[in-house]
Amino acid sequence: METMKKLTIEYPLSTKSPKIVWDMISNAAGLQKWLADTVTEDNDTMTFTWGHPWTERDTKQSKILEVAKYDHIRMLWDYHEDTPEAFWEMRIVGSDLTGQLSLLITDFAADDDEESDLRGIWDDNLERLHRVSGL
């Protein structure tokens, strides 16, 4: 069994409303605005598709492991079923001092190259989140 490297990225948000952030990270409609071109939800599984029907598409499924409303959602990609500790999570964290919120991303990479790729993907995703929602 391969050991995965934990990756934690914190993104400051420009809102003090956990509900607004929660609506963007906790359901298919919110995630489809910034994380993938198409997101569907069926019970405890979300299906993410990148690309359009007339182009090459990439589809991945993620099982929802844990949900705490206005706090975090934890999922596991289908290709990580053999390494269940390699979940990915989006957590809303607030500063006690300022009240500002951040989105704390936890993901796992197999090696340094994959870690670099994942950081780039999350940076792009969070830029898209900011663009479409102002967060």
Order of alpha helices (4+ residues) and beta strands (2+ residues): beta-alpha-alpha-beta-beta-beta-beta-beta-beta-alpha
